[in-house]
Amino acid sequence: MAKTTRQAPDDARTAGKGPAARKHSADTLDKYRRMRDFAATPEPGGVRPRAKGSKRGAVRTSALSFVIQKHAARRLHYDFRLELDGTLKSWAVPKGPSLDPADKRMAVHVEDHPLDYAGFEGVIPPGHYGAGTVIVWDRGVWLPDGDADAAYRAGKLKFELRGEKLHGHWTLVRMHGSRQKEQDAWLLIKERDDAAVPAAELDVTEAMPDSVLAGASPARAPGKTAKSTKDAKGAKPRAATRDTDSGTGKAPALPRRAVAAALPLALSPQLATLVERPPADAEAWRYEIKFDGYRLLARIDGDDVRLFTRQGHDWTSRLKTLAREVRALGLPDGWLDGEIVVLGKHGATDFQALQNAFETAHVESIEYYVFDLPFYAGHDLRKVPLSERRALLRRLFEGSTATHLRFSEDFEAAPGEMLEAACRMKLEGVIGKRADAPYVSTRSNTWIKLKCTQRQEFVIGGYTEPKGSRAGLGALMLGVHDGAGRLRYAGNVGTGFDTRTLAKLRKQLDALRTDKTPFDALPASVKGLWVRPRLVAEVSFGAWTREGRVRHAVFHGLRSDKPAGAVSVEQPAAPAGDKRKTGAAARKPTAAKGKVAISHATRVIDAASGLTKGDLVRYYERVAPLMLPHLRGRPIAMVRAPAGVAGQQFFQRHGDTLRVDGVNVLDPDLWPGHPALLEIVSEHALVAAAQLNVVEFHTWNSSKRSIDRPNRIIFDLDPGEGVAWPPMREAAALMKAWLDELGLDSFVKTSGGKGLHVVVPLTPRAGWDEVRDFAHGVVLHMAHMIPARFVAKSGARNRVGKIFIDYLRNGVGATTVAAFSARARSGLGVSVPLAWDELDGLKGADQWTVANVAPRLDEIARHDPWEAYAGTRQTMTRAAARLARAARSQP
C-alpha cells in the first residue's frame, strides 16, 4: 500500500525552517525525497546531485540554469529555482517576482530540488505535499555576480537573469529577525536597470500568466490512466464518434478538424474586441448575452476537475459545488470555457452580488454558463469552426441535471434587436462570434462585444474623504494608461457603493496610501488622498468629456482578474470580415504597398522623441531591403511593446501566440523539446510584425539549415558605469586587432543602445559548445592582457569603469539584436553596420535613431560597409590553435 503524505502549506513554509535546514548532507536531495511518495506523485524522483562545477571559493564564470514554476496549490505561488552545486536551490515566492525595484517580494527558502525538476509540469494529487497544478512559468540562465557558493552561504546572492520573461539584475537576500527564525525567509528584489518596470505599468505575472513550454504534454501520476493520454499518443479517433449522436447512447460525433492532442495543463481564453456597431454580414455571426461576471475555464482530466480564472488562479477549492457538477457531466477529458455569474432579482447578472457571494461564503448562488469547448476527448478543437464546437458542446449538455451549470445559448434575432432587448433588461450588452472562426488564446475581432452603456476598467489612484453622514470614502479617483504607459486622470466615481463596500474599500485603500500622486500631469485643482495604483475598478459611465473624464459614472466592483498595468481606454475596432470603412477607419494609413493597415498610427510610443507607432512601421518598411539579408534563414526572437517603450514589453521567440503572413514557422524538430521557432522571410512580414507592436528583432547565430553549427560569433562590448565613449571605440579597435592576430576577419556595428557588436562570420563546422568556449577564451585573453580596460565576468559591480565582453551571446538559443533593428528604449536607437575606418568618427552607440537614420540608410544603400560579410569564408581551427598557444604563454 502506498504511503500517504500530509498536505503541506501552499507556500511551503514548513519545508526549510531555520539555519538547520541549510546543513548539507551526503545527498542534499534526501529531504526532497522524504517529503514525497513517488508511487503517487508525478514529480521526478531526482538523480544524485551532479558533480560540483567548482571548488569551494572558486569564482563561477559560466551560466547556470534557472526555472520559475507557477504552482496553483491551495494558494497560488511561484517556485524560484537556481541551479547551484548540482541541484536546484529553491524559494517559494507567494506573490511571484516583480519588475519594480520598490517591490521586495518574500521568498521562503525550501528544500533543494533535483535538476530534472526544471522541466516538470503536472498535477500533484490531493493529499500529497504541494498538491496542485505546476507549470514552467519562466526558464533560462542565470549569471552569478562573483562567487555564487560563498554568496549563497552568506545569504546574499546577486545575479543576472536571462529568461524568456525575466531579464536583468536581481538580488536574493536572507531576512533577519523572527521571520528568518520561523521560516528561513529571504527577499527577492529587482535591481534598477533597463529591465526594471514600475509596478503601476506592469505586473509581469498577470501580463504573462502562461507556461513557456507551449504544447508540452503534462506529467501524470504513476498508475493513472486517461483516455486523453492514449488518444494524444497517436491512437485513431474513436470510430463511433464520426457518425453517431447522443440519441444512440454513443459518444457525440467529433468534428472533422479535431486533432488528436495531449490535454494542456494551462489555457488562456479568447477575448472579445469592443466594436461600435454589429458587422454587416449578420448571417455569419452568432450572438450571446454578455455576462457580468468572472471568466472561468474548467480542466477535466478523468476524475480530476480544476477551475481556473483568466489569469490562471486555481479556484477549485472556492467553487467545490461547480467542480462536482462539471465532474458529473462525465466528459472523458477537455477544457470548458465560460463565465460564472450571480443572477439578480430580475434575471440579470449582478457583478457586485458575485463578489459578495465569495466574501460571505454564499457560493451556492453562483452559476457557470459554458459557451466553448477548446479541447475534448483527447482532441484539440481550437481549429474547428465555432458553430461545430458549440454544436458538440450543446449535445454534451443534453440531459444534464446540473443545477449550477448552464449551456450559454445563442439567439437568432438580429444583433440590433438583441442589443436593444439586453439594454431593456439592464444587461451589460451582447457578445458576437463568427460561426466559422477558430478559438485563439488572445483578443480577437472574431469575437466582438456590443455594450449598452460605456463600461470598462479603471485604475484607482486615490480617493476623497466622505462628507456628511457618509462613511468610508467620498469618491474613487480613476485613471487609465496612455500610449506611453503614463497614468492619466480620468475623473471620479462616487455612486454604486453600499455601506459594506465603502468600509471594505477604505480598508484596502488605506493599506496602499502614498504621499505622491500616481497620476501624470494632474490638474492643480484635483485634490485627494493618493494610493499606489494596484486596484482595478469596473465602472460604467455615460460619456467621455473633451478633457478625457468620465461622466455619470457608476461603480460596479473591483476586478481581481485584470492587471492594473494593462488598463487603458478601450477603443472600438472593426469586426472580422467587416468591409465597411467610415470615419477614421476609412483614412487608416497603410504600409508594405498598402497591404498592411497601421492601427493607432498616431499613438506616441516614445515620449522622449515623440515618435509614433506609424513612424516605427514606416521605418521598417523603408529599411526592409537592407535588413532582410540579416534576417532570412535565421530563427528570430522579437521584443513587443504594446504600451510603448516605457510600458510592458514581451520577448517572443516561438510561433505559438503570433501568426503573421510571411513570418515563417519553422519545423519544431529543428530544436527538439521546444515550440517551433520563427523566421522573417519578406518585407510584408517585417512590416506586419511592427504593426503588431514588435520593436526589436533578434537573431540566432546559426541558420535553419545548420541549426547545430553556428555561422558567426558575436562579441558584445557592454560598458560598465563610468566608461566614456572614446574608450569604447578603442576597445572595439583592440578587439579587432586581437581577432586579426588570430587570423579572423571581423565586422562592427552599433548596438543601438550603449555598446558595440563585433561580429565574426564563420563557415558552419564547429558545434555550439566549441564556438562558445572559443569565444570565452578570446574574452579571457583580452581581460588578462588588459585588465584595466576589460572584464570577463558579468554583473554591475564587476564592470564599474570597465567593459564587459559578453561571450554568452554564443550559446545555443541565445540571440543578438539584428543589424538595422530599432531598440525598445528611450530614443528608439538603431543598430547600424559600420566600416572599421568609420569607428573614430562615431559619436555613440545610439548615434542613429529611427528619427535621424534615413541619410545613413541612403549611404549604406550606395556603399555597404559589410559588403564582404556574405562572402567571408573562415573557420576557427587555426584561430583556436593560436588562442591555445597564447593561453599557454600567459604568465
Secondary structure, DSSP 8 states (H G I E B T S, - for coil): ---------TT-TTSS-TGGGG---SSTTHHHHHT--TTT--S---------SS-TT----S-EEEEEEEEESSSEEEEEEEEETTEEEEEEETT---S-TT-EEEEEEEEEE-GGGGG--EEE-TTSTT-EEEEEEEEEEEEESS-HHHHHHHTEEEEEEEESS-EEEEEEEE--SHHHHHH-EEEEEE-SSTT---TTT--HHHHS-S-SSTT---B--TT---HHHHHHTT----GGGSS--GGGTS-----TT-EE----S-----EEEEBSS--S-GGGEEEEE--SSEEEEEEEETTEEEEEETT--B-GGG-HHHHHHHHHT--SEEEEEEEEE-B-TTS-B-HHHHHHHHHTT-GGG-EEEEEEEEEETTEE-TTS-HHHHHHHHHHHHTT---SSEEE---B-S-HHHHHHHHHHTT--EEEEEETT----SSEEEEEEEEESSEEEEEEEEEE----TT--S-S-EEEEEE-TTS-EEEEEEE--S--HHHHHHHHHHHHTTB-SS--STT--TT---EEB-S--EEEEEESEE-TTS-EES-EEEEE-SSS-GGG-B----B--TT-----HHHHT--EETTTTEE-TTTT-EEETTTTEEHHHHHHHHHHHHHHHHHHHTTS-EEEEE-TT-TTS--EEE-BTTS---TTEEE--GGGSTTS--BEEE-SHHHHHHHHHTTEEEEEE-SS-GGGTTS-SEEEEEEEE-TT--HHHHHHHHHHHHHHHHHHT---EEEE-SSS-EEEEEE--S-S-HHHHHHHHHHHHHHHHHH-TTTEESS-STTTTTTSEEEE-GGGSTT--EE-TT-B-SSTT-BB--EE-GGGGGG---TTS-BTTT-HHHHHHHHHS-TTTTTTT----SHHHHHHHHHHHHH--
